Amino acid sequence: MDLKNKAIASLVCGVLAVISVFTGVFALAGLIIGIVGIILSVNIRKELQAIGDNVETDPGLKEVKNMSMAGLICSIIGTAIAGIGFLCAACIVGTIGIAACSQAM
C-alpha cells in the first residue's frame, strides 16, 4: 500500500471516528476505528521522516503529509470523544442495572 492510500485511509478512519460519536450506539466502533487511524497516521509520519528532505520539495509527498496530519487530528478527536461517550453509556447502563436490582428487593 503506497503512502497516499494510507493517508486517505487514515483520514477516512478519522472522519468515521468523529461521525460515530453522533450515533451513540457505535461509540465503541468509533473508538476502535480512531485507534486504527492514529496508528496509520503515525506509521505514515515515520515513513515520511525516513524519506528525508524530499517531503517539503515534492508536492505529492507534501499532500500525503498534510492528509496524514488531518487524519491524525481527526482520529485523536474522534477517539477521545468516542471514549468519553462509551464511558458515559457504560455508566448509564450500570446505573440502570443498579436501580433495577435495588427495586427488585
Backbone as CSV, one residue per row, in Angstrom:
resi,resn,N_x,N_y,N_z,CA_x,CA_y,CA_z,C_x,C_y,C_z
1,MET,0.849,-1.174,0.000,0.000,0.000,0.000,0.894,1.235,0.000
2,ASP,0.709,2.115,-0.953,1.580,3.277,-1.001,1.131,4.339,0.001
3,LEU,1.935,5.368,0.140,1.709,6.361,1.187,0.403,7.136,0.996
4,LYS,0.061,7.456,-0.252,-1.154,8.235,-0.484,-2.396,7.445,-0.073
5,ASN,-2.439,6.170,-0.395,-3.577,5.332,0.008,-3.661,5.192,1.529
6,LYS,-2.507,5.077,2.182,-2.506,5.011,3.641,-3.004,6.322,4.239
7,ALA,-2.608,7.445,3.641,-3.051,8.750,4.146,-4.558,8.913,3.978
8,ILE,-5.071,8.470,2.851,-6.518,8.530,2.631,-7.236,7.636,3.637
9,ALA,-6.699,6.441,3.881,-7.309,5.521,4.841,-7.304,6.110,6.252
10,SER,-6.217,6.772,6.636,-6.167,7.369,7.971,-7.147,8.525,8.087
11,LEU,-7.309,9.291,7.018,-8.275,10.392,7.034,-9.708,9.870,7.110
12,VAL,-9.993,8.811,6.374,-11.333,8.204,6.420,-11.609,7.635,7.806
13,CYS,-10.621,6.984,8.405,-10.798,6.451,9.763,-11.064,7.577,10.754
14,GLY,-10.354,8.684,10.608,-10.576,9.818,11.494,-11.960,10.401,11.363
15,VAL,-12.423,10.563,10.135,-13.754,11.117,9.907,-14.828,10.157,10.416
16,LEU,-14.655,8.858,10.176,-15.623,7.876,10.680,-15.653,7.837,12.208
17,ALA,-14.499,8.038,12.831,-14.458,8.061,14.297,-15.226,9.267,14.830
18,VAL,-15.090,10.403,14.164,-15.821,11.593,14.596,-17.317,11.418,14.353
19,ILE,-17.687,10.851,13.221,-19.103,10.665,12.900,-19.746,9.653,13.851
20,SER,-19.007,8.640,14.254,-19.573,7.609,15.126,-19.972,8.159,16.485
21,VAL,-19.414,9.283,16.868,-19.759,9.889,18.151,-21.240,10.262,18.178
22,PHE,-21.763,10.684,17.054,-23.138,11.149,16.993,-24.150,10.009,16.877
23,THR,-23.685,8.789,16.680,-24.610,7.665,16.565,-24.955,7.061,17.913
24,GLY,-24.107,7.253,18.895,-24.386,6.750,20.240,-24.082,5.272,20.391
25,VAL,-24.751,4.455,19.618,-24.605,3.011,19.748,-23.227,2.553,19.282
26,PHE,-22.692,3.217,18.289,-21.439,2.781,17.683,-20.220,3.507,18.260
27,ALA,-20.310,3.967,19.508,-19.185,4.666,20.127,-17.977,3.738,20.271
28,LEU,-18.216,2.471,20.572,-17.106,1.525,20.691,-16.439,1.310,19.329
29,ALA,-17.243,1.226,18.282,-16.673,1.090,16.934,-15.858,2.324,16.574
30,GLY,-16.354,3.497,16.945,-15.606,4.733,16.696,-14.291,4.759,17.444
31,LEU,-14.297,4.215,18.636,-13.077,4.127,19.426,-12.040,3.252,18.726
32,ILE,-12.461,2.115,18.233,-11.553,1.201,17.537,-11.075,1.793,16.220
33,ILE,-11.995,2.376,15.455,-11.628,2.976,14.168,-10.667,4.145,14.373
34,GLY,-10.889,4.922,15.420,-9.995,6.038,15.718,-8.589,5.573,16.053
35,ILE,-8.487,4.490,16.793,-7.166,3.950,17.132,-6.449,3.462,15.875
36,VAL,-7.190,2.828,14.969,-6.600,2.382,13.699,-6.102,3.594,12.899
37,GLY,-6.897,4.673,12.887,-6.495,5.889,12.180,-5.237,6.504,12.771
38,ILE,-5.127,6.488,14.097,-3.930,7.022,14.746,-2.702,6.196,14.372
39,ILE,-2.845,4.883,14.394,-1.717,4.003,14.054,-1.279,4.221,12.611
40,LEU,-2.242,4.318,11.689,-1.895,4.567,10.288,-1.171,5.896,10.123
41,SER,-1.670,6.932,10.768,-1.066,8.259,10.633,0.351,8.293,11.187
42,VAL,0.550,7.654,12.315,1.891,7.635,12.911,2.860,6.862,12.017
43,ASN,2.405,5.758,11.439,3.268,4.995,10.528,3.634,5.806,9.290
44,ILE,2.682,6.571,8.767,2.971,7.416,7.603,4.005,8.472,7.965
45,ARG,3.830,9.092,9.136,4.776,10.127,9.563,6.190,9.545,9.703
46,LYS,6.295,8.311,10.217,7.610,7.675,10.347,8.221,7.396,8.977
47,GLU,7.395,6.929,8.032,7.899,6.666,6.680,8.339,7.959,5.997
48,LEU,7.611,9.045,6.229,7.997,10.328,5.640,9.290,10.854,6.250
49,GLN,9.494,10.619,7.537,10.748,11.025,8.166,11.917,10.219,7.618
50,ALA,11.665,8.959,7.269,12.727,8.122,6.704,13.106,8.592,5.309
51,ILE,12.131,9.162,4.584,12.424,9.677,3.242,13.363,10.867,3.323
52,GLY,13.112,11.752,4.274,14.039,12.858,4.492,13.554,14.183,3.938
53,ASP,14.480,14.910,3.309,14.235,16.294,2.885,13.349,16.414,1.657
54,ASN,13.093,15.341,0.944,12.270,15.407,-0.255,10.805,15.708,0.045
55,VAL,10.395,15.607,1.291,8.991,15.778,1.666,8.545,17.215,1.399
56,GLU,9.382,18.186,1.731,8.988,19.583,1.574,9.069,20.059,0.131
57,THR,9.875,19.428,-0.686,10.013,19.876,-2.074,9.076,19.153,-3.028
58,ASP,8.717,17.930,-2.718,7.841,17.149,-3.590,6.380,17.437,-3.234
59,PRO,5.586,17.950,-4.194,4.190,18.280,-3.872,3.347,17.054,-3.504
60,GLY,3.633,15.908,-4.085,2.888,14.697,-3.763,3.123,14.253,-2.333
61,LEU,4.378,14.304,-1.888,4.696,13.913,-0.514,4.172,14.941,0.494
62,LYS,4.159,16.208,0.080,3.621,17.243,0.957,2.115,17.049,1.148
63,GLU,1.430,16.637,0.077,-0.002,16.344,0.173,-0.248,15.155,1.103
64,VAL,0.582,14.140,0.995,0.474,12.973,1.873,0.704,13.380,3.326
65,LYS,1.689,14.243,3.546,1.978,14.710,4.906,0.787,15.462,5.481
66,ASN,0.185,16.329,4.689,-0.961,17.102,5.163,-2.177,16.215,5.424
67,MET,-2.421,15.236,4.535,-3.545,14.319,4.750,-3.339,13.463,5.991
68,SER,-2.101,13.022,6.204,-1.846,12.200,7.386,-1.984,13.024,8.662
69,MET,-1.613,14.303,8.602,-1.782,15.160,9.779,-3.269,15.390,10.065
70,ALA,-4.059,15.626,9.009,-5.506,15.797,9.195,-6.130,14.510,9.719
71,GLY,-5.696,13.365,9.211,-6.193,12.083,9.700,-5.834,11.850,11.157
72,LEU,-4.623,12.259,11.533,-4.190,12.104,12.924,-5.037,12.974,13.853
73,ILE,-5.272,14.212,13.460,-6.064,15.119,14.294,-7.499,14.621,14.424
74,CYS,-8.113,14.243,13.297,-9.492,13.729,13.343,-9.574,12.445,14.156
75,SER,-8.589,11.580,14.021,-8.593,10.316,14.756,-8.460,10.540,16.257
76,ILE,-7.596,11.479,16.646,-7.424,11.763,18.069,-8.705,12.347,18.650
77,ILE,-9.303,13.304,17.939,-10.547,13.914,18.420,-11.658,12.864,18.486
78,GLY,-11.803,12.072,17.426,-12.843,11.047,17.400,-12.652,9.994,18.472
79,THR,-11.398,9.583,18.697,-11.118,8.579,19.724,-11.425,9.119,21.111
80,ALA,-11.037,10.353,21.361,-11.281,10.942,22.683,-12.778,11.083,22.954
81,ILE,-13.500,11.630,21.987,-14.932,11.845,22.200,-15.684,10.514,22.237
82,ALA,-15.302,9.566,21.391,-15.951,8.255,21.408,-15.658,7.527,22.714
83,GLY,-14.447,7.677,23.234,-14.119,7.063,24.516,-14.954,7.644,25.646
84,ILE,-15.107,8.964,25.646,-15.940,9.607,26.661,-17.396,9.164,26.513
85,GLY,-17.880,9.112,25.270,-19.256,8.664,25.039,-19.477,7.229,25.472
86,PHE,-18.503,6.366,25.209,-18.623,4.966,25.611,-18.637,4.840,27.131
87,LEU,-17.779,5.601,27.803,-17.773,5.557,29.270,-19.085,6.087,29.848
88,CYS,-19.618,7.143,29.253,-20.906,7.667,29.724,-22.021,6.641,29.528
89,ALA,-22.022,5.983,28.383,-23.045,4.967,28.124,-22.896,3.798,29.096
90,ALA,-21.666,3.408,29.393,-21.446,2.322,30.347,-21.903,2.717,31.747
91,CYS,-21.665,3.956,32.135,-22.125,4.424,33.450,-23.644,4.459,33.535
92,ILE,-24.292,4.877,32.448,-25.753,4.919,32.433,-26.336,3.515,32.540
93,VAL,-25.771,2.583,31.791,-26.258,1.210,31.843,-26.023,0.618,33.229
94,GLY,-24.877,0.904,33.829,-24.604,0.413,35.175,-25.553,0.996,36.209
95,THR,-25.854,2.277,36.064,-26.790,2.924,36.995,-28.186,2.337,36.855
96,ILE,-28.603,2.103,35.629,-29.924,1.490,35.414,-29.956,0.081,36.006
97,GLY,-28.873,-0.666,35.852,-28.798,-2.010,36.415,-28.855,-2.004,37.925
98,ILE,-28.144,-1.074,38.535,-28.159,-0.973,39.994,-29.540,-0.568,40.483
99,ALA,-30.162,0.380,39.786,-31.511,0.814,40.173,-32.507,-0.317,40.050
100,ALA,-32.369,-1.123,38.997,-33.294,-2.248,38.800,-33.106,-3.302,39.881
101,CYS,-31.863,-3.544,40.275,-31.615,-4.544,41.322,-32.109,-4.059,42.677
102,SER,-31.988,-2.772,42.953,-32.427,-2.277,44.252,-33.949,-2.221,44.334
103,GLN,-34.638,-2.072,43.209,-36.095,-2.063,43.191,-36.658,-3.464,43.342
104,ALA,-35.908,-4.459,42.910,-36.380,-5.837,42.963,-36.395,-6.375,44.383
105,MET,-35.619,-5.820,45.262,-35.519,-6.336,46.629,-36.604,-5.791,47.457
